[in-house]
Amino acid sequence: MQDIQATQSEREVRNIDLIVSKADAEGNITYVNPIFLKISGYTQGELYDRPHSILRHPDMPRVIFEYLWKCLKEGEDVITFVKNLCKDGSYYWVIATVKSAKNPDGTFRNYMSTRRCITESAKSTISEFYAKLLNEEKTDGYEASQKMFQEYLQEHGLTNAQAFNSYMQAINK
């Protein structure tokens, strides 16, 4: 697929919208629900077996996804804010809950992500923080962005995934 140029056009995610996707162990999309297709502008054929990063907006700092994958690999669910890129270059903000699903025998089945709309207050708060992380990443490198993120976690007492998830939910009030 071609590189998509991000625009300043935002797509609405309504209170009733529930965006769902599933992915394999490598993060490749194996399922999306109809609302995912409607909001993102993609077809199933364009998304299946493609990495979730196809939706990564350039305003998203890498360290957020690193944290998400680290927690998932440790068996923790993650709740965080994500700005996604649509096929036409527009974007949408969501609060994503990402979980690792297991088979009855305890083996890995897939990753499942559910996404809902976020409040304007949360969007303002988190977009400002993400912009700082991204600026640090661009000016001083990825390691500097990681350090800034770790300092943020420590300053807010977010010592584990459960605390981080609760904090993300509290921001979305």
LODOBA-448946 format. One record per atom (N, C-alpha, C, O): x, y, z; residue in one letter; residue number from 1. Coordinates in pm, 1 decimal. Example, Ala and Ser with C-alpha at 12.3 -4.5 7.8 and 13.67 -1.06 7.14 Angstrom:
<sites>
       px       py       pz type seq
   1319.0   -569.0    780.0    A   1
   1230.0   -450.0    780.0    A   1
   1320.0   -330.0    780.0    A   1
   1423.6   -331.9    846.5    A   1
   1285.0   -225.0    708.0    S   2
   1367.0   -106.0    714.0    S   2
   1290.0      3.0    787.0    S   2
   1340.9    113.8    803.9    S   2
</sites>
This chain:
<sites>
       px       py       pz type seq
     82.8   -119.3      0.0    M   1
      0.0      0.0      0.0    M   1
     86.5    124.7      0.0    M   1
    199.4    123.8     48.9    M   1
     33.0    229.4    -54.3    Q   2
    104.5    355.7    -60.7    Q   2
    108.9    420.8     77.1    Q   2
     26.8    392.1    164.2    Q   2
    207.6    509.8     94.5    D   3
    209.5    589.8    216.2    D   3
     92.6    685.8    211.9    D   3
     65.2    748.3    109.4    D   3
     24.3    696.5    324.0    I   4
    -91.5    784.5    332.5    I   4
    -48.4    914.8    397.7    I   4
     18.0    914.0    501.4    I   4
    -85.3   1024.8    338.2    Q   5
    -54.1   1156.2    392.3    Q   5
   -162.0   1196.7    492.0    Q   5
   -279.7   1205.9    457.1    Q   5
   -121.2   1220.8    615.5    A   6
   -215.3   1260.2    719.8    A   6
   -271.3   1399.6    690.9    A   6
   -199.0   1489.5    647.9    A   6
   -400.5   1415.3    715.1    T   7
   -467.2   1544.7    700.0    T   7
   -510.4   1593.2    839.0    T   7
   -487.7   1525.7    939.4    T   7
   -570.9   1707.3    842.8    Q   8
   -621.8   1763.2    968.9    Q   8
   -770.0   1730.7    988.3    Q   8
   -834.7   1787.3   1076.3    Q   8
   -823.3   1640.7    907.5    S   9
   -964.2   1605.7    913.3    S   9
   -986.4   1491.6   1014.0    S   9
   -926.2   1384.8   1003.0    S   9
  -1073.0   1516.4   1111.0    E  10
  -1100.8   1416.3   1214.5    E  10
  -1234.4   1347.8   1188.0    E  10
  -1334.6   1412.5   1157.5    E  10
  -1233.1   1216.4   1200.4    R  11
  -1357.5   1138.4   1190.1    R  11
  -1415.3   1120.0   1329.6    R  11
  -1342.5   1100.4   1426.9    R  11
  -1545.1   1126.5   1336.9    E  12
  -1613.6   1112.7   1465.5    E  12
  -1628.4    965.4   1504.1    E  12
  -1669.1    881.9   1423.3    E  12
  -1594.8    936.6   1627.6    V  13
  -1626.6    808.6   1689.1    V  13
  -1733.0    841.8   1794.0    V  13
  -1706.9    915.2   1889.3    V  13
  -1852.1    787.1   1775.3    R  14
  -1965.3    820.3   1861.4    R  14
  -1967.1    733.7   1987.2    R  14
  -1900.1    630.6   1993.0    R  14
  -2042.6    775.3   2086.0    N  15
  -2057.3    700.0   2211.3    N  15
  -2106.0    557.6   2188.2    N  15
  -2070.4    467.2   2263.9    N  15
  -2186.2    536.4   2085.5    I  16
  -2240.9    403.1   2060.3    I  16
  -2147.2    314.3   1979.5    I  16
  -2171.3    194.2   1966.7    I  16
  -2039.9    372.6   1924.8    D  17
  -1947.9    296.7   1840.6    D  17
  -1854.6    210.1   1924.2    D  17
  -1796.1    256.6   2022.0    D  17
  -1841.4     85.8   1885.3    L  18
  -1745.4     -6.0   1945.2    L  18
  -1665.1    -65.7   1830.7    L  18
  -1716.3   -145.1   1751.8    L  18
  -1539.9    -26.7   1823.0    I  19
  -1450.3    -73.0   1717.6    I  19
  -1377.7   -195.7   1770.7    I  19
  -1317.7   -191.2   1878.1    I  19
  -1382.9   -305.4   1695.7    V  20
  -1323.3   -431.0   1740.8    V  20
  -1229.4   -485.5   1633.5    V  20
  -1259.4   -481.8   1514.2    V  20
  -1115.9   -535.8   1678.8    S  21
  -1026.6   -608.0   1589.4    S  21
   -957.0   -718.5   1666.8    S  21
   -946.6   -715.1   1789.4    S  21
   -910.1   -816.1   1591.5    K  22
   -830.2   -925.2   1648.0    K  22
   -702.8   -935.3   1566.3    K  22
   -699.7   -900.2   1448.3    K  22
   -597.3   -984.1   1631.3    A  23
   -468.6   -996.6   1563.6    A  23
   -399.0  -1124.2   1607.3    A  23
   -424.2  -1177.0   1715.6    A  23
   -310.9  -1172.6   1521.0    D  24
   -231.8  -1290.7   1554.5    D  24
   -113.8  -1251.2   1644.0    D  24
   -100.8  -1135.1   1682.8    D  24
    -29.7  -1346.8   1675.7    A  25
     81.4  -1324.2   1768.1    A  25
    178.1  -1216.9   1718.8    A  25
    246.0  -1154.1   1800.0    A  25
    185.8  -1194.7   1588.8    E  26
    275.4  -1094.0   1532.7    E  26
    207.7   -957.7   1518.7    E  26
    271.0   -861.7   1474.7    E  26
     80.1   -948.2   1555.6    G  27
      8.0   -821.8   1544.2    G  27
    -59.3   -800.3   1411.1    G  27
   -104.2   -689.4   1382.1    G  27
    -67.6   -904.8   1328.1    N  28
   -135.6   -893.8   1198.8    N  28
   -285.7   -910.1   1217.7    N  28
   -330.3   -997.1   1292.5    N  28
   -361.7   -828.0   1151.3    I  29
   -507.3   -824.4   1166.6    I  29
   -570.2   -951.5   1110.3    I  29
   -542.2   -991.6    997.3    I  29
   -655.6  -1013.9   1191.2    T  30
   -726.6  -1134.7   1149.2    T  30
   -878.6  -1115.2   1149.0    T  30
   -951.8  -1196.7   1093.0    T  30
   -925.9  -1006.2   1212.2    Y  31
  -1069.6   -979.0   1216.9    Y  31
  -1089.9   -830.1   1244.2    Y  31
  -1016.4   -769.3   1322.0    Y  31
  -1189.1   -773.5   1180.2    V  32
  -1235.7   -638.1   1211.8    V  32
  -1388.1   -637.4   1201.8    V  32
  -1445.5   -708.1   1118.9    V  32
  -1452.8   -558.2   1285.5    N  33
  -1598.1   -549.5   1277.7    N  33
  -1638.9   -439.2   1179.3    N  33
  -1555.2   -358.3   1139.3    N  33
  -1765.6   -435.4   1140.6    P  34
  -1810.1   -337.7   1040.4    P  34
  -1783.4   -191.7   1078.3    P  34
  -1751.0   -111.2    990.9    P  34
  -1796.2   -155.9   1205.6    I  35
  -1773.0    -16.2   1244.1    I  35
  -1625.9     20.6   1225.6    I  35
  -1594.3    135.1   1193.5    I  35
  -1536.1    -75.6   1245.5    F  36
  -1393.4    -52.2   1219.2    F  36
  -1375.4    -13.6   1072.7    F  36
  -1306.8     83.8   1041.7    F  36
  -1437.2    -90.3    982.7    L  37
  -1426.3    -63.3    839.6    L  37
  -1486.3     72.8    804.6    L  37
  -1428.0    148.6    727.1    L  37
  -1601.3    103.2    861.2    K  38
  -1668.8    229.3    831.8    K  38
  -1583.4    348.7    872.9    K  38
  -1568.6    443.5    795.9    K  38
  -1527.3    344.9    993.4    I  39
  -1451.3    459.9   1042.2    I  39
  -1314.3    469.9    975.4    I  39
  -1270.4    579.5    940.4    I  39
  -1246.8    357.1    957.5    S  40
  -1111.1    360.6    900.7    S  40
  -1110.6    382.9    749.5    S  40
  -1012.7    433.5    694.6    S  40
  -1218.4    345.7    682.9    G  41
  -1225.5    360.8    537.9    G  41
  -1162.0    247.0    459.8    G  41
  -1158.5    250.4    336.8    G  41
  -1112.5    147.4    529.4    Y  42
  -1050.2     31.4    463.6    Y  42
  -1154.4    -77.9    438.6    Y  42
  -1261.7    -78.2    498.8    Y  42
  -1120.3   -170.8    348.4    T  43
  -1198.4   -292.0    329.0    T  43
  -1132.3   -404.3    407.8    T  43
  -1017.4   -391.8    450.1    T  43
  -1204.4   -513.3    427.2    Q  44
  -1145.1   -629.6    494.2    Q  44
  -1020.8   -677.0    420.3    Q  44
   -918.9   -706.5    482.7    Q  44
  -1028.4   -684.3    290.5    G  45
   -916.8   -732.0    210.1    G  45
   -791.3   -647.1    223.7    G  45
   -679.5   -697.5    213.1    G  45
   -810.6   -518.8    247.2    E  46
   -696.0   -430.0    264.6    E  46
   -632.3   -443.3    403.0    E  46
   -516.4   -406.1    422.0    E  46
   -707.1   -495.8    498.8    L  47
   -657.9   -502.9    636.5    L  47
   -612.2   -641.7    679.3    L  47
   -513.7   -654.3    752.1    L  47
   -681.2   -745.1    636.0    Y  48
   -649.3   -880.0    683.9    Y  48
   -505.4   -918.5    649.2    Y  48
   -456.3   -895.2    538.8    Y  48
   -441.3   -978.1    748.3    D  49
   -301.6  -1021.5    738.9    D  49
   -203.2   -905.1    726.4    D  49
    -87.1   -925.2    690.6    D  49
   -248.8   -785.5    755.3    R  50
   -161.2   -667.4    758.4    R  50
   -137.2   -629.9    904.8    R  50
   -223.7   -652.9    989.3    R  50
    -21.4   -572.8    935.1    P  51
      4.3   -532.8   1074.0    P  51
    -86.9   -416.8   1116.0    P  51
   -123.5   -331.9   1034.8    P  51
   -122.3   -415.6   1244.9    H  52
   -203.5   -305.6   1296.8    H  52
   -137.7   -170.4   1272.7    H  52
   -205.4    -67.7   1269.1    H  52
     -7.6   -170.6   1256.4    S  53
     64.7    -44.5   1235.9    S  53
     23.0     26.4   1107.0    S  53
     60.6    141.6   1085.7    S  53
    -53.2    -39.7   1021.6    I  54
   -105.9     24.9    901.0    I  54
   -190.3    146.3    940.3    I  54
   -205.6    239.8    861.8    I  54
   -244.8    144.3   1061.9    L  55
   -330.9    252.2   1109.6    L  55
   -256.3    354.8   1194.6    L  55
   -317.2    448.7   1246.0    L  55
   -126.6    337.7   1209.6    R  56
    -51.2    425.1   1299.7    R  56
    -41.0    566.6   1242.6    R  56
     12.3    588.4   1133.8    R  56
    -92.7    659.8   1317.8    H  57
    -86.1    800.4   1278.9    H  57
     53.3    853.5   1310.8    H  57
    111.4    814.7   1412.2    H  57
    108.8    941.6   1226.6    P  58
    243.0    993.3   1253.3    P  58
    253.9   1074.7   1382.5    P  58
    365.0   1101.0   1428.4    P  58
    142.1   1114.9   1441.7    D  59
    144.6   1187.3   1569.0    D  59
    161.3   1094.8   1689.7    D  59
    174.4   1142.2   1802.5    D  59
    161.0    964.2   1666.8    M  60
    173.1    868.9   1777.4    M  60
    320.1    838.8   1807.8    M  60
    394.8    797.1   1719.3    M  60
    361.2    860.0   1933.6    P  61
    499.1    826.3   1971.5    P  61
    519.3    674.8   1977.4    P  61
    431.6    600.9   2022.3    P  61
    634.3    630.8   1932.2    R  62
    666.2    487.0   1930.7    R  62
    660.6    425.7   2069.8    R  62
    620.8    310.2   2085.1    R  62
    699.8    501.7   2170.6    V  63
    709.4    448.3   2306.4    V  63
    573.8    398.2   2358.5    V  63
    570.7    307.0   2441.2    V  63
    465.0    453.9   2313.5    I  64
    331.4    408.3   2357.5    I  64
    308.6    265.6   2309.3    I  64
    258.9    182.0   2384.9    I  64
    344.1    237.0   2185.2    F  65
    326.6    101.1   2132.9    F  65
    426.2      4.2   2195.1    F  65
    394.5   -112.9   2216.3    F  65
    545.9     52.4   2224.1    E  66
    642.3    -32.3   2293.1    E  66
    587.2    -74.4   2430.1    E  66
    597.0   -190.7   2469.2    E  66
    529.5     21.7   2501.5    Y  67
    470.3     -8.0   2632.3    Y  67
    354.9   -107.3   2618.0    Y  67
    345.0   -203.1   2694.6    Y  67
    268.7    -84.3   2520.7    L  68
    154.8   -172.4   2497.1    L  68
    202.2   -315.9   2473.4    L  68
    152.5   -409.0   2536.8    L  68
    298.5   -333.9   2382.2    W  69
    346.5   -469.1   2350.2    W  69
    420.2   -532.7   2468.4    W  69
    409.5   -653.4   2490.2    W  69
    492.8   -454.4   2542.8    K  70
    563.2   -506.5   2660.7    K  70
    461.5   -563.5   2759.8    K  70
    478.4   -674.6   2809.9    K  70
    357.3   -487.6   2787.5    C  71
    253.9   -533.5   2881.0    C  71
    183.8   -658.8   2829.3    C  71
    162.7   -753.7   2904.8    C  71
    147.8   -659.6   2701.5    L  72
     80.4   -776.3   2644.0    L  72
    168.3   -900.6   2653.9    L  72
    120.0  -1008.2   2689.1    L  72
    295.6   -886.4   2623.5    K  73
    388.0  -1001.0   2630.7    K  73
    402.8  -1052.0   2773.7    K  73
    433.8  -1169.1   2795.6    K  73
    380.5   -963.0   2871.5    E  74
    386.6  -1001.9   3012.8    E  74
    252.1  -1053.2   3064.0    E  74
    237.8  -1082.0   3182.8    E  74
    153.2  -1064.7   2974.5    G  75
     22.1  -1116.5   3011.9    G  75
    -72.8  -1013.9   3070.9    G  75
   -175.4  -1050.0   3128.5    G  75
    -39.6   -886.5   3057.2    E  76
   -123.3   -778.6   3111.0    E  76
   -209.7   -716.8   3001.8    E  76
   -164.3   -698.6   2888.8    E  76
   -334.3   -684.5   3035.7    D  77
   -418.9   -606.7   2946.5    D  77
   -369.9   -462.7   2948.6    D  77
   -306.8   -419.4   3045.1    D  77
   -399.0   -388.7   2842.5    V  78
   -355.3   -249.9   2833.7    V  78
   -471.7   -162.7   2789.3    V  78
   -547.5   -198.0   2698.9    V  78
   -484.0    -48.3   2854.9    I  79
   -580.1     53.4   2814.4    I  79
   -500.6    180.3   2787.1    I  79
   -429.8    230.3   2874.4    I  79
   -512.9    231.8   2665.5    T  80
   -440.1    353.9   2630.9    T  80
   -511.8    427.7   2518.2    T  80
   -599.4    373.2   2451.1    T  80
   -472.4    551.0   2500.1    F  81
   -529.9    633.3   2394.0    F  81
   -448.8    617.0   2266.5    F  81
   -325.9    609.8   2269.6    F  81
   -520.2    611.3   2153.6    V  82
   -454.8    594.5   2024.7    V  82
   -520.7    688.1   1923.3    V  82
   -642.9    700.4   1915.4    V  82
   -433.8    753.2   1846.4    K  83
   -479.3    832.3   1731.5    K  83
   -449.5    748.4   1608.7    K  83
   -333.3    722.0   1577.6    K  83
   -554.7    706.3   1538.6    N  84
   -539.9    618.9   1422.0    N  84
   -554.6    696.8   1292.5    N  84
   -625.9    796.9   1285.5    N  84
   -485.7    648.7   1190.5    L  85
   -487.1    707.9   1057.7    L  85
   -584.2    630.6    968.8    L  85
   -576.5    508.1    959.4    L  85
   -674.7    701.9    904.2    C  86
   -769.7    640.2    811.9    C  86
   -709.0    630.9    672.4    C  86
   -607.5    693.9    642.8    C  86
   -772.1    552.4    589.0    K  87
   -724.4    530.7    452.6    K  87
   -714.8    660.7    373.6    K  87
   -626.3    675.6    289.3    K  87
   -805.6    755.4    400.2    D  88
   -806.0    881.7    326.0    D  88
   -717.8    989.5    389.3    D  88
   -716.4   1103.2    342.1    D  88
   -643.8    955.1    496.0    G  89
   -556.5   1051.6    561.9    G  89
   -616.7   1120.2    681.5    G  89
   -546.3   1186.7    757.5    G  89
   -747.6   1104.7    699.5    S  90
   -810.2   1161.3    818.9    S  90
   -770.9   1075.5    939.0    S  90
   -699.7    976.1    924.2    S  90
   -816.8   1113.4   1056.0    Y  91
   -778.7   1041.4   1177.2    Y  91
   -897.0   1029.5   1271.9    Y  91
   -999.2   1096.1   1255.3    Y  91
   -881.0    943.4   1371.3    Y  92
   -978.4    933.6   1478.7    Y  92
   -906.7    893.3   1606.8    Y  92
   -811.7    815.0   1604.8    Y  92
   -954.2    948.5   1718.4    W  93
   -900.6    918.2   1851.2    W  93
   -989.3    815.0   1919.1    W  93
  -1111.7    819.9   1907.6    W  93
   -927.3    722.6   1989.4    V  94
  -1001.0    621.5   2065.8    V  94
   -927.0    590.2   2195.4    V  94
   -807.7    617.2   2209.2    V  94
  -1000.4    533.0   2289.1    I  95
   -937.5    468.8   2403.8    I  95
   -947.6    319.6   2373.5    I  95
  -1056.6    264.9   2356.7    I  95
   -831.8    255.8   2367.1    A  96
   -823.7    115.5   2326.6    A  96
   -796.4     26.8   2446.9    A  96
   -711.4     57.0   2530.7    A  96
   -869.9    -82.7   2453.5    T  97
   -843.8   -187.7   2551.7    T  97
   -795.2   -307.9   2473.2    T  97
   -867.9   -362.7   2390.3    T  97
   -671.0   -349.1   2499.8    V  98
   -609.5   -458.3   2425.7    V  98
   -582.1   -573.5   2521.9    V  98
   -521.3   -555.3   2627.4    V  98
   -628.0   -691.8   2483.4    K  99
   -615.6   -810.8   2568.1    K  99
   -559.4   -927.3   2487.9    K  99
   -572.4   -933.3   2365.7    K  99
   -498.0  -1017.6   2558.6    S 100
   -452.0  -1141.9   2499.7    S 100
   -556.1  -1248.8   2532.4    S 100
   -584.1  -1275.9   2649.2    S 100
   -612.9  -1309.0   2428.5    A 101
   -711.9  -1414.5   2448.5    A 101
   -641.9  -1550.6   2449.3    A 101
   -546.5  -1573.5   2375.0    A 101
   -691.1  -1639.4   2534.4    K 102
   -631.8  -1772.9   2548.3    K 102
   -732.1  -1879.2   2504.6    K 102
   -853.4  -1860.3   2514.1    K 102
   -679.5  -1989.4   2457.4    N 103
   -760.1  -2107.6   2428.4    N 103
   -794.7  -2175.3   2560.9    N 103
   -734.6  -2143.6   2663.6    N 103
   -891.7  -2268.9   2560.4    P 104
   -926.9  -2339.4   2684.4    P 104
   -807.9  -2408.4   2751.7    P 104
   -807.0  -2424.9   2873.7    P 104
   -708.2  -2448.5   2673.4    D 105
   -591.4  -2514.9   2732.8    D 105
   -485.2  -2415.9   2781.4    D 105
   -378.3  -2456.4   2827.2    D 105
   -515.5  -2284.7   2771.0    G 106
   -423.8  -2182.9   2820.0    G 106
   -324.8  -2130.1   2718.7    G 106
   -248.2  -2038.8   2749.5    G 106
   -324.5  -2185.3   2598.6    T 107
   -233.4  -2137.3   2496.1    T 107
   -288.5  -2009.0   2431.7    T 107
   -407.9  -1980.1   2439.5    T 107
   -201.0  -1935.3   2370.1    F 108
   -238.1  -1809.4   2305.1    F 108
   -336.0  -1833.4   2190.2    F 108
   -315.7  -1922.4   2107.6    F 108
   -442.0  -1753.3   2186.2    R 109
   -537.5  -1758.0   2075.1    R 109
   -516.9  -1638.5   1982.6    R 109
   -489.5  -1655.0   1863.8    R 109
   -530.5  -1516.9   2038.7    N 110
   -513.4  -1395.0   1960.6    N 110
   -512.1  -1274.3   2053.6    N 110
   -536.3  -1285.5   2173.8    N 110
   -483.7  -1160.1   1995.3    Y 111
   -499.3  -1033.4   2066.3    Y 111
   -631.5   -974.7   2022.1    Y 111
   -667.2   -981.7   1904.5    Y 111
   -703.7   -917.2   2115.9    M 112
   -830.1   -853.2   2083.6    M 112
   -826.9   -710.2   2134.0    M 112
   -789.2   -684.1   2248.2    M 112
   -866.3   -619.2   2048.9    S 113
   -870.4   -478.7   2084.9    S 113
  -1010.4   -424.9   2064.3    S 113
  -1071.1   -442.1   1958.6    S 113
  -1060.1   -359.4   2167.9    T 114
  -1186.9   -288.0   2157.4    T 114
  -1156.7   -140.0   2177.8    T 114
  -1077.1   -103.0   2264.1    T 114
  -1220.9    -56.7   2098.0    R 115
  -1194.2     85.9   2104.1    R 115
  -1324.8    163.1   2112.4    R 115
  -1424.1    130.8   2047.2    R 115
  -1320.2    266.6   2195.6    R 116
  -1437.3    352.6   2214.1    R 116
  -1395.5    498.2   2198.0    R 116
  -1276.9    530.6   2191.8    R 116
  -1495.8    584.6   2191.6    C 117
  -1467.1    728.0   2177.9    C 117
  -1402.3    781.3   2306.1    C 117
  -1413.8    721.8   2413.3    C 117
  -1334.7    893.9   2291.9    I 118
  -1276.4    957.9   2409.5    I 118
  -1337.7   1096.0   2426.7    I 118
  -1393.6   1153.1   2333.1    I 118
  -1326.2   1147.8   2546.8    T 119
  -1379.5   1280.5   2575.6    T 119
  -1287.9   1387.5   2516.6    T 119
  -1170.0   1362.8   2491.3    T 119
  -1342.5   1503.7   2495.5    E 120
  -1261.2   1615.6   2445.2    E 120
  -1151.9   1650.4   2545.2    E 120
  -1040.7   1685.8   2505.9    E 120
  -1182.4   1640.5   2673.1    S 121
  -1083.4   1667.7   2777.1    S 121
   -967.3   1568.8   2768.6    S 121
   -851.1   1608.4   2777.3    S 121
   -998.5   1440.8   2751.8    A 122
   -894.8   1338.7   2739.6    A 122
   -811.8   1362.8   2614.2    A 122
   -689.3   1350.7   2616.3    A 122
   -879.2   1396.9   2505.7    K 123
   -809.5   1421.6   2379.5    K 123
   -710.0   1536.7   2395.5    K 123
   -597.3   1528.6   2346.6    K 123
   -750.5   1641.6   2462.6    S 124
   -663.6   1756.3   2485.2    S 124
   -544.0   1718.5   2571.9    S 124
   -429.8   1751.5   2539.8    S 124
   -571.3   1649.3   2681.7    T 125
   -465.4   1609.7   2775.3    T 125
   -365.5   1516.1   2709.0    T 125
   -244.7   1538.9   2715.2    T 125
   -415.4   1412.2   2646.3    I 126
   -325.8   1309.6   2594.3    I 126
   -254.5   1356.1   2467.5    I 126
   -138.8   1319.8   2446.2    I 126
   -319.9   1435.0   2383.4    S 127
   -252.5   1482.2   2262.0    S 127
   -136.2   1574.8   2298.1    S 127
    -34.1   1574.9   2229.3    S 127
   -150.3   1652.6   2403.8    E 128
    -40.9   1738.8   2449.1    E 128
     77.7   1653.8   2497.9    E 128
    192.8   1681.5   2464.2    E 128
     48.1   1550.7   2577.1    F 129
    154.1   1463.5   2627.4    F 129
    220.6   1386.7   2513.2    F 129
    343.3   1377.8   2508.0    F 129
    141.3   1331.6   2422.5    Y 130
    197.5   1258.3   2309.3    Y 130
    284.7   1349.1   2222.2    Y 130
    388.1   1305.7   2171.3    Y 130
    243.2   1474.4   2205.0    A 131
    322.4   1568.9   2126.2    A 131
    459.4   1590.9   2190.6    A 131
    559.9   1601.4   2120.3    A 131
    463.9   1597.8   2322.8    K 132
    591.7   1613.5   2393.5    K 132
    679.0   1490.0   2372.8    K 132
    798.4   1502.1   2345.4    K 132
    619.9   1371.5   2385.9    L 133
    695.5   1248.0   2364.1    L 133
    749.4   1241.0   2221.0    L 133
    865.3   1206.1   2198.8    L 133
    664.8   1274.0   2126.0    L 134
    704.4   1267.8   1985.5    L 134
    813.4   1369.4   1954.1    L 134
    907.2   1339.9   1880.1    L 134
    800.6   1488.9   2010.3    N 135
    903.3   1590.4   1989.8    N 135
   1037.2   1542.9   2046.9    N 135
   1141.7   1561.2   1984.4    N 135
   1033.5   1482.7   2164.4    E 136
   1154.6   1429.1   2226.2    E 136
   1214.1   1319.5   2137.4    E 136
   1335.6   1312.7   2118.6    E 136
   1128.4   1235.2   2083.8    E 137
   1173.6   1127.6   1994.5    E 137
   1241.7   1183.3   1870.0    E 137
   1344.4   1131.7   1825.9    E 137
   1183.9   1288.6   1813.9    K 138
   1237.6   1346.4   1690.4    K 138
   1364.0   1428.2   1714.0    K 138
   1454.2   1428.3   1630.2    K 138
   1371.5   1497.5   1826.5    T 139
   1486.2   1585.6   1849.7    T 139
   1602.6   1516.1   1918.6    T 139
   1717.9   1537.4   1881.1    T 139
   1574.6   1432.7   2019.4    D 140
   1681.8   1371.1   2098.0    D 140
   1689.6   1220.0   2084.4    D 140
   1776.1   1156.7   2145.0    D 140
   1599.9   1161.5   2005.5    G 141
   1605.3   1018.3   1980.5    G 141
   1506.1    937.8   2061.2    G 141
   1447.0    985.3   2158.1    G 141
   1490.3    815.7   2018.3    Y 142
   1393.0    725.3   2079.0    Y 142
   1421.9    699.9   2226.9    Y 142
   1329.0    694.8   2307.6    Y 142
   1548.7    683.9   2263.3    E 143
   1583.8    655.6   2402.6    E 143
   1542.6    771.6   2493.4    E 143
   1499.4    749.6   2606.5    E 143
   1555.8    894.4   2444.2    A 144
   1514.7   1011.7   2522.3    A 144
   1363.1   1010.5   2543.7    A 144
   1314.5   1046.9   2650.8    A 144
   1289.8    968.8   2442.1    S 145
   1144.8    958.3   2454.0    S 145
   1106.8    849.8   2555.6    S 145
   1014.0    867.3   2634.5    S 145
   1179.3    738.2   2552.5    Q 146
   1156.3    631.4   2650.6    Q 146
   1179.7    683.0   2792.4    Q 146
   1101.2    655.8   2883.2    Q 146
   1287.1    756.7   2809.7    K 147
   1320.0    811.5   2942.0    K 147
   1209.6    906.6   2989.0    K 147
   1168.4    901.5   3104.8    K 147
   1162.3    992.7   2899.8    M 148
   1055.6   1086.3   2934.3    M 148
    928.8   1011.0   2975.0    M 148
    861.5   1048.9   3070.8    M 148
    897.4    905.8   2902.6    F 149
    778.5    825.7   2934.5    F 149
    793.9    757.8   3070.5    F 149
    700.2    757.5   3150.3    F 149
    910.1    700.9   3097.2    Q 150
    934.6    636.2   3226.8    Q 150
    925.2    736.8   3341.3    Q 150
    871.6    705.0   3447.4    Q 150
    976.1    856.0   3320.8    E 151
    965.7    961.1   3422.5    E 151
    820.0    998.6   3446.6    E 151
    779.7   1021.1   3560.8    E 151
    741.3   1005.6   3340.6    Y 152
    598.0   1034.7   3351.7    Y 152
    527.9    926.2   3434.7    Y 152
    448.0    956.2   3523.4    Y 152
    559.3    800.5   3404.5    L 153
    499.9    690.3   3480.3    L 153
    536.0    701.8   3627.9    L 153
    449.2    686.4   3713.8    L 153
    661.2    728.3   3658.1    Q 154
    706.2    739.4   3797.1    Q 154
    641.0    857.7   3867.0    Q 154
    595.3    844.4   3980.5    Q 154
    635.8    973.0   3801.4    E 155
    575.6   1093.7   3859.8    E 155
    429.7   1072.3   3897.6    E 155
    381.2   1130.0   3994.9    E 155
    359.8    989.1   3820.6    H 156
    217.5    966.0   3843.4    H 156
    190.0    836.6   3920.8    H 156
     74.7    796.5   3936.5    H 156
    295.1    772.8   3968.1    G 157
    279.0    650.5   4047.3    G 157
    224.2    533.7   3968.5    G 157
    155.6    447.6   4023.6    G 157
    253.7    530.2   3840.5    L 158
    201.0    425.7   3752.6    L 158
    303.3    313.2   3743.3    L 158
    371.2    296.2   3642.0    L 158
    312.0    237.8   3850.9    T 159
    417.8    137.4   3865.2    T 159
    385.9      4.0   3799.1    T 159
    473.5    -81.7   3787.8    T 159
    261.7    -14.6   3755.2    N 160
    225.7   -139.3   3687.3    N 160
    112.7   -111.7   3588.2    N 160
     56.0     -2.5   3585.2    N 160
     81.5   -212.6   3507.8    A 161
    -20.2   -196.3   3403.6    A 161
   -157.5   -163.6   3461.5    A 161
   -231.8    -85.2   3402.6    A 161
   -192.5   -222.4   3576.0    Q 162
   -323.1   -194.1   3635.5    Q 162
   -335.8    -47.2   3673.5    Q 162
   -439.5     14.7   3649.7    Q 162
   -231.3      8.2   3731.9    A 163
   -232.4    149.3   3769.4    A 163
   -240.0    237.2   3644.1    A 163
   -314.1    335.4   3641.0    A 163
   -163.4    201.4   3541.5    F 164
   -164.7    275.2   3415.6    F 164
   -305.2    271.9   3354.5    F 164
   -356.7    375.1   3311.7    F 164
   -365.9    155.2   3350.6    N 165
   -499.2    141.5   3292.3    N 165
   -601.8    225.6   3367.0    N 165
   -684.3    292.5   3304.7    N 165
   -597.5    222.9   3498.7    S 166
   -690.0    303.2   3580.1    S 166
   -670.4    451.2   3553.7    S 166
   -766.9    527.2   3545.1    S 166
   -545.7    491.2   3541.1    Y 167
   -514.3    631.2   3513.0    Y 167
   -569.5    672.9   3377.2    Y 167
   -626.8    781.1   3364.4    Y 167
   -553.1    588.8   3276.5    M 168
   -605.3    619.7   3142.9    M 168
   -758.5    634.6   3147.4    M 168
   -814.5    725.7   3086.4    M 168
   -824.1    545.2   3219.2    Q 169
   -970.2    553.4   3231.8    Q 169
  -1012.5    680.9   3304.4    Q 169
  -1112.5    743.4   3268.8    Q 169
   -935.2    718.8   3406.7    A 170
   -968.2    840.5   3482.2    A 170
   -953.9    965.5   3394.6    A 170
  -1032.5   1059.3   3407.9    A 170
   -855.7    967.6   3306.5    I 171
   -838.7   1081.3   3215.8    I 171
   -959.7   1095.2   3124.5    I 171
   -995.0   1206.2   3084.6    I 171
  -1022.9    984.4   3091.7    N 172
  -1134.4    984.5   2996.2    N 172
  -1268.9   1020.6   3059.3    N 172
  -1373.4    995.2   2999.3    N 172
  -1268.4   1077.2   3174.6    K 173
  -1393.9   1116.5   3241.2    K 173
  -1439.2   1252.5   3193.6    K 173
  -1542.5   1302.3   3238.2    K 173
</sites>
